[in-house]
């Protein structure tokens, strides 16, 4: 009786072994996708950093203005930037004003939008095309 029970359990368990293999395969595929996405994200970060550096150079920002501009793009407020740089808030405010003037924008929102606009432009165009079709 025991050998029949073991045989029955073994027979029933065989299909589940396929599920285990399938789950393992799906896990490997998911992990590989995540690795690929992480590599792509790293490349995008590097590209964005190079774009920002090149644009800051084109605008003629000083090294101090570039540092302040980058911190502003990261979302830090005036007091946080001043604290991190060990500078007075008035100094940071003046640097931001010069950055905005050199960039030809009126403030922080336009400054950040300058870099985001090109990234979103294609996505907006693609969505408009899809919505026209639907």
C-alpha positions in Angstrom: 0.0 0.0 0.0 2.8 2.4 0.8 4.5 2.0 -2.6 1.1 2.6 -4.3 0.7 5.8 -2.3 4.2 7.0 -3.1 3.6 6.2 -6.8 0.3 8.1 -6.8 1.8 11.1 -5.1 4.7 11.1 -7.5 2.3 11.0 -10.4 0.3 13.9 -9.1 3.4 15.9 -8.3 4.9 15.6 -11.9 2.7 18.4 -13.4 3.7 20.7 -10.5 7.3 20.1 -11.2 6.7 21.8 -14.6 5.1 24.7 -12.8 8.2 25.0 -10.7 10.4 25.0 -13.8 8.1 27.5 -15.4 8.2 29.7 -12.3 12.0 29.5 -12.2 12.2 30.4 -15.9 9.8 33.3 -15.4 11.8 34.5 -12.5 15.0 34.4 -14.5 13.3 36.3 -17.3 12.0 38.9 -14.9 15.4 39.4 -13.3 17.0 39.7 -16.7 14.5 42.4 -17.7 15.2 44.3 -14.4 18.9 44.1 -15.1 18.4 45.5 -18.6 16.1 48.3 -17.3 18.7 49.2 -14.7 21.4 49.4 -17.4 19.2 51.5 -19.6 18.3 53.8 -16.7 22.0 54.2 -15.8 22.7 55.1 -19.4 19.9 57.6 -19.4 21.1 59.1 -16.2 24.6 59.5 -17.7 23.1 61.0 -20.9 21.0 63.5 -18.9 24.0 64.5 -16.8 26.1 65.1 -20.0 23.2 67.1 -21.5 22.9 69.2 -18.4 26.7 69.8 -18.2 26.8 70.7 -21.9 23.9 73.1 -21.6 25.4 74.8 -18.5 28.6 75.3 -20.5 26.7 76.7 -23.4 25.0 79.2 -21.2 28.4 80.1 -19.7 27.5 79.2 -16.1 30.4 79.4 -13.6 31.3 76.3 -11.7 29.5 77.7 -8.6 26.4 78.5 -10.7 26.5 75.0 -12.2 26.5 73.4 -8.8 23.6 75.6 -7.7 21.7 74.9 -10.9 22.1 71.2 -10.5 20.9 71.3 -6.9 17.9 73.4 -8.1 17.2 70.8 -10.8 17.3 68.1 -8.1 14.5 70.0 -6.3 16.4 71.5 -3.4 15.0 74.7 -2.1 17.0 77.9 -1.5 17.8 77.2 2.1 18.9 73.6 1.4 21.2 74.7 -1.3 22.7 77.4 0.9 23.2 75.0 3.7 24.8 72.4 1.5 27.1 74.9 -0.1 27.9 76.7 3.1 26.7 80.0 1.5 24.3 82.7 2.5 20.8 82.4 1.1 21.2 85.8 -0.5 24.3 84.5 -2.4 22.3 81.4 -3.7 19.4 83.7 -4.6 21.7 85.9 -6.6 23.3 82.8 -8.3 19.8 81.4 -9.2 18.8 84.8 -10.7 22.0 84.8 -12.8 21.4 81.2 -13.9 17.8 82.0 -14.9 18.9 85.1 -16.8 21.6 83.2 -18.7 19.2 80.4 -19.5 16.5 82.9 -20.7 13.9 81.6 -18.3 11.9 83.4 -15.7 12.3 81.0 -12.7 12.8 77.6 -11.3 9.8 75.9 -13.1 10.8 77.1 -16.5 14.4 76.2 -15.7 13.5 72.6 -14.9 11.0 72.4 -17.8 13.8 73.4 -20.2 15.4 70.0 -19.6 12.2 67.9 -19.3 10.4 69.3 -22.3 12.6 67.6 -24.9 12.3 64.3 -23.0 8.5 64.4 -23.0 8.0 65.9 -26.5 8.1 62.5 -28.3 5.9 60.9 -25.8 3.3 63.6 -26.1 3.3 63.4 -29.9 2.9 59.6 -29.7 -0.1 59.9 -27.4 -1.7 62.5 -29.6 -1.4 60.2 -32.6 -2.8 57.3 -30.7 -5.8 59.4 -29.4 -6.5 60.6 -33.0 -6.7 57.0 -34.2 -9.0 55.9 -31.3 
